[in-house]
Amino acid sequence: RNGVLQRTTQGQLINADGFPLLGNGGPVTVPPDLAESEIAIGADGSLSARGQTLGQIDLVAFADNSRLQPHGQMYFVAPQGTVPDGTPGQLVQGSRELSNANPVNELVSLIVTSRMFEAVQRSIRTISETVQQNYRN
């Protein structure tokens, strides 16, 4: 999901956690003599350089993502018997998936919620003081 890939000394593409990028024939490898600027990844997952196809990245989608089991903080594992639905995925080279949370909106929401909490707390304190004064009189 992260999309940041690195190359091992053997040319195997791995993610930041060291997991290999899988293709149709197993882990995807790129010849070590190729510069990163020469490597192109197509929207269909095809990997090419210097006009030659190097491999095909496996793009997998499932009809019911709720069946996937979380593995670590960013990964999912498909339980046995779960079959990909065949929907073609799409890659965009040079792009990264962003969070679905907007930090500015979340900060504003936090401030609003905090102020509402303080207002309710003051109201309860005022009611408590009023009740205590009425009880004494």
N, C-alpha and C positions, 0 to 999 in steps of 0.2 A: 504494500500500500504506500509506503514511503516514497519509493521510486528513485532513491539515490543509490546508484550502483557503483561498485568499484571492481577493479580487475586484479585477480591474484597473479602471482609470478608465472603461473602456468596458463594464464589467459582466461580463467574461468570467471564469469560475472557473478558477483555476490552482493548482497545488500549490506547495510551498515552493521547488522548483527551477525554477519558471516554466513548466512544461508544462501545457497546457490540459486540463481535464477534458472527456472526449469523451462525447457523447450520441448518440442515434439520428441526428440531423441534423448532426453535426459538433460543434465546441466548444460547451459549455454556457454560456449567458449569462443573467445576472440583471439586471433593470433597476436602474440605480444608485440610484434613489430608494427602494428597499426597504431597510428595516433588517434586519440579520442575524437579529434575533429573530423576524422575520416569515417567514423562509424555513424550509420544512420539507422534509426528505428522507425519503421512505417506504422501507420495507424492500425494495421492488422497484426502488428507484432513481428513483422519480418525484419530481420537484422541483416544489414548489408554494408559493404565497404568496397570502394574502388570498383563499383559495378558488379560485384559478385555477392551472391546471397550467402550469408554465414550461418543462418539458422532461423528458426521461427520460435518466438516466445509463446508459451502456452497462455492463452487468455481464457479463463474459466469463469462462468457465471452459473448461478443456481436459481431455480424457480422460487424456492422458499429459503431465504437467507436465515430465517429464524432457527432452522435445523443445524446451522453451523455452530460449532462449539468454540468459545474463545480459547486462545492459546497464547499466553503472555499478554502484553499490553496492546499489540497491534495485529496479531495474527489470528486466523481462524482455521479450524480443522474440520473437514467434512467427515461425518461419521460413516462407517461402512454402510454400503447400500445407497448412499446419496449419489445421484447421478447428475452431472452438469446438464443444463437444459439446452445447450447448443447455441444460445444467443451469442452472437459475436460481440466481443468487447472492443474497446478502442483505446489506443495509447496516443499520447501527445508528447513527443520528445521535447525535453527542455522545460516541462511543466511539472509542478508538484501539487499534490492534493493538499488543500488547506483545511483548516478546522472549520466546522460548521458554526462556530461561535464567534461573534464579533466582539472583541475586547471592549470597545467603547460602549456598545449597547449593554454589555454585561456589567460594566462599572456603573453606568447610570442606573441600571436596575438595582444594583447593590445599594447605592446611595438612597434611592427612593424607598427601598424596603427598610433600610436602617432608620430613616426619618419617620416612617410609619410606625415602626416598633417603638421609637422614642415617644411619639405622640400618644400611642396607646398606653405606654408605661406612665406618662404624666397624667393621663385621664384616670387611670386606676388609682394613682397616688392621691389625686384630688378627691375622688369619690371616697376613698378610705379616710382621708382627713375629715371630710364632711360628715361621714357616718360617725366617726369618733367624737366630733363636736356635738352632734345631735344626741349622742348617747350620754354625754356628760351633762347636758342641759336637761 
